[in-house]
Amino acid sequence: EAQVTQNPRYLITVTGKKLTVTCSQNMNHEYMSWYRQDPGLGLRQIYYSMNVEVTDKGDVPEGYKVSRKEKRNFPLILESPSPNQTSLYFCASSLLAGGLTNEQFFGPGTRLTVL
Amino acid sequence: AQSVAQPEDQVNVAEGNPLTVKCTYSVSGNPYLFWYVQYPNRGLQFLLKYITGDNLVKGSYGFEAEFNKSQTSFHLKKPSALVSDSALYFCAVRDPNAGGTSYGKLTFGQGTILTVHP
């Protein structure tokens, strides 16, 4: 089944404790992206990647890191989480054929709480 | 910089009535526009997109959207709403003419909660 998976689905942590949220897709998509969803603010793009070893900042990259060492994986790293990073996080992927015209496939989300 | 606005936080309609969820955008040139839907406790699902061509695009679940360049709008519509259409709807925009590190950005609106009453 074609899908985007995220782990963990739920995470409660404390301020300053490094964490990684994994994202993996099995559709051979070049483009991958991370978003956070907050009430009243919609989805905001954190980072995206056009292909292996190519990453760029979205609209809210502060406090986050990403890497793209393999095509299928795009982990989101919070080196020193803070309470304002409490949010619902989504990973998404899409093909790049045809430019950026393709729709994104979203993972199920990761609900992160930073105490 | 690209941006998108959904002016209504909530839209309420009766089942069987037509529905409209509004979206306006701002980009430097011709936009790529998308609608996504989020059902409770689920991820986002793609509904439809406008890239070029016909201003009226049709998508999943009977939804359609009309691209209006002069009004910079891309409103989502459905002729007859169902209770099962109740969900959170997001409009999103890409600027294919954006240069540099902005090329791959996708910007979402704040979302509109659609509630369809029986």
HADDOCK unambig.tbl for C-alpha pairs under 7 A between the chains (distance, minus, plus):
assign (segid A and resid 40 and name CA) (segid B and resid 110 and name CA) 5.81 0.50 0.50
assign (segid A and resid 41 and name CA) (segid B and resid 110 and name CA) 4.80 0.50 0.50
assign (segid A and resid 42 and name CA) (segid B and resid 108 and name CA) 6.62 0.50 0.50
assign (segid A and resid 42 and name CA) (segid B and resid 109 and name CA) 5.81 0.50 0.50
assign (segid A and resid 42 and name CA) (segid B and resid 110 and name CA) 3.62 0.50 0.50
assign (segid A and resid 42 and name CA) (segid B and resid 111 and name CA) 5.44 0.50 0.50
assign (segid A and resid 43 and name CA) (segid B and resid 108 and name CA) 5.68 0.50 0.50
assign (segid A and resid 43 and name CA) (segid B and resid 110 and name CA) 6.77 0.50 0.50
assign (segid A and resid 44 and name CA) (segid B and resid 107 and name CA) 6.92 0.50 0.50
assign (segid A and resid 44 and name CA) (segid B and resid 108 and name CA) 6.64 0.50 0.50
assign (segid A and resid 56 and name CA) (segid B and resid 101 and name CA) 6.09 0.50 0.50
assign (segid A and resid 58 and name CA) (segid B and resid 105 and name CA) 6.20 0.50 0.50
assign (segid A and resid 101 and name CA) (segid B and resid 32 and name CA) 6.77 0.50 0.50
assign (segid A and resid 101 and name CA) (segid B and resid 51 and name CA) 6.57 0.50 0.50
assign (segid A and resid 103 and name CA) (segid B and resid 46 and name CA) 6.52 0.50 0.50
assign (segid A and resid 106 and name CA) (segid B and resid 43 and name CA) 6.05 0.50 0.50
assign (segid A and resid 106 and name CA) (segid B and resid 44 and name CA) 5.81 0.50 0.50
assign (segid A and resid 107 and name CA) (segid B and resid 43 and name CA) 6.07 0.50 0.50
assign (segid A and resid 108 and name CA) (segid B and resid 42 and name CA) 6.10 0.50 0.50
assign (segid A and resid 108 and name CA) (segid B and resid 43 and name CA) 4.66 0.50 0.50
assign (segid A and resid 109 and name CA) (segid B and resid 43 and name CA) 6.23 0.50 0.50
